[in-house]
Amino acid sequence: MFHTLQVIAIVVVALATALAVAHALELPGKLRLSKDAYLIIQTIYYPGFTYGGACEPLALIVLFVLTLLTPTGTAAFWLTVGSLLALAAMHATYWIATHPVNNFWLKEVQLKGAGAGFFAFDPLHRTGPSGEPDWTALRDRWEYSHVVRAGLGLVSLVLLATAVAS
């Protein structure tokens, strides 16, 4: 059972990381786009990346359980803790830096059901900017937050894989 949980953890952490890496790899090309082209491109991520994003909280849960089941004081335990912390930082980066910008990109999209609820959710209860925000500042915040997320996801994955191999 323990080894099965380790494999499941690697898979869900890899899937969560893959989404952030995909966004990070798009950065150079997307920085060349005009405002109109960029705003059109941003709407293509819904709903696909939203569904894939479910891997992130699932990975946090699986890593937490795996941490509880890993013998304390071992290298594998501390590597798993490190993996969990890196993934938690990746997830926090989404809610702090990335998520607030999504509402600007999706303001013209008619969201329904769970997607509408997800994008309306703001755990920090922020209010949007008044007037028309600087789209390049929002673009840079969104794009570079995914570079940070990709880095944190890769750290989490490497630590987890090392824990499993040790």
Residue, then its C-alpha position, 0 to 999 in steps of 0.5 A: m500500500f505504501h509503495t502504491l501511495q508513493v507512485i500515486a504521489i509522483v503521478v499527481v505531483a508530476l501532473a500538477t507540475a506539468l501544467a505550470v511548466a507548460h505555461a512557463l514554456e509559453l512565456p517567450g512566445k506570449l510576450r511577443l503578442s499584441k494586447d488583442a491577441y494575448l487576451i484571446i489566447q488567455t481564454i483558451y485555458y478554460p476549462g482544460f487547465t481548470y480540470g487539470g488543476a484539480c491535481e494540485p490539491l489532490a497532490l497536496i493531500v496525497l503528499f500529506v498522507l505520505t508524509l504521515l506514513t513515512p518513518t520519521g527521522t529518515a532521509a525519505f521523511w525529510l525529502t517528502v516534507g520538503s516536497l510537500l512544502a515546495l508544492a504548498a508554496m506552488h499552490a500558494t503562489y497560484w492563489i496569491a499571484t495568479h488567480p486574481v489575474n484570471n478574472f481579468w482574462l475571463k471577464e468576457v467569457q460566460l462561465k458556468g457551474a463549477g468554473a464560475g464558482f472557482f474563478a469567483f472564489d477569492p480566499l483573500h477577499r480582494t477587490g479588483p482594480s478601479g478603472e482599466p488596469d495595465w494589461t502588460a503588468l497583469r500579463d507579466r504577473w500571470e506569466y512570471s507567477h507560472v515560472v515560479r510555480a514551475g520551479l517550485g513544482l519541479v523542486s517538489l517532484v525531484l525531492l519526492a522522486t529522491a525520497v522514493a528512490s532512497 
